[in-house]
Amino acid sequence: MDQSQALELLIKSQSEQIRQLTEANAKQAEQMSDLQQKIDKLLSQIAWFTRQFYGRKSEKLSRLDPNQLNLFETLEDEKKHLEEIEAERIEAEKQIEESTSSRKKTPFQQKAT
């Protein structure tokens, strides 16, 4: 075997090795793409679960409505709240009576009485 045949054999083996490496590289690139898609899908699922678990819920928004009753309020708390409302209503009626009685009556109101 002379030197030229040895070089040809070396070139053939190296080109075969390049072909095999190119195929392996293509397979790995495809696998990497598939894995990246799976990672993206899992990250979106984690984000969704995080929003569901830690995100704002409608139950937490109930405090925005002052008329919304609390599930854990006791009857005493509710009675106290109703008494406060009733006291405010009575006070408002007294203020209305005082302001209307202190006004001067118009001629139309005097004829009606």
Beta strands, then each sheet from edge to edge (+ up, - down):
end
